[in-house]
Amino acid sequence: MAEHVENSDPKGESLMEKIADKFHGGDDSSSSSDSDTETRKPAAKEELVAAAEPSSVKDKVWRLFGREKPVHKVFGGGKPADVFLWRNKKISASVLGGATAIWVLFELLEYHLLTLICHILIISLAVLFLWSNATTFINKKPPHIPEIHLPQDPVLQVASALRIEINRALALLREIASGRELKKFLGVVAGLWILSIVGSWCNFLTLFYISFVLLHTVPVLYEKYEDKVDPLAEKAMHEIKKQYAVFDEKVLSKIPRGPLKNKKRE
């Protein structure tokens, strides 16, 4: 009997060891699953960061002239921007058609501004005068002629905007004339030289009309194809900067500095 009891003990111990091994195995599997989840969490975070990176890259796409706002906001976001970007096609077409009619009258037909204003006033006054007198014979109401007054606020806003731009231009010219900014000096001289060449080709009215037509065509085309234009403009700007760096190294750096420039550097 004693031997039978002694032989049964190893079996009981073996059974207990198997049960304990199973529990330990379950703990190990759970711990391994926990470790797997912990290793998966950083991977999921990395995937989220990688998915978020393209959007941030898209937001940092190079835009023409370094703009950060849409084209509509660049033009002020109001009615003038709607006209230039053809948000309302009827108004934009009528404005462009009116400008074209004025250019045809003054440039092609060689009409003069003062003559045109006087003729329009003569015709308008004659029609209204005859109409007002004819209503007494046909027993109808006279024409309603509205009172026209220039509003104060829009006129002041336009004058204030012009004043700000004129003061800014004068400050830029003063800064260039003082000999402090060589880049701005060369840019302004090149712009004025190109403008003088264009002015020799056509008069002021034609130049104004060309600018008006460009304002009604270039912005809307750029807004439509900006994703294609901006990469080309970026390549062009890099090439211009490269050529300017070569020009600066070979020519501009050899020009002697003025006393103002030397004091500024000190």
Order of alpha helices (4+ residues) and beta strands (2+ residues): alpha-alpha-alpha-alpha-alpha-alpha-alpha-alpha-alpha-alpha
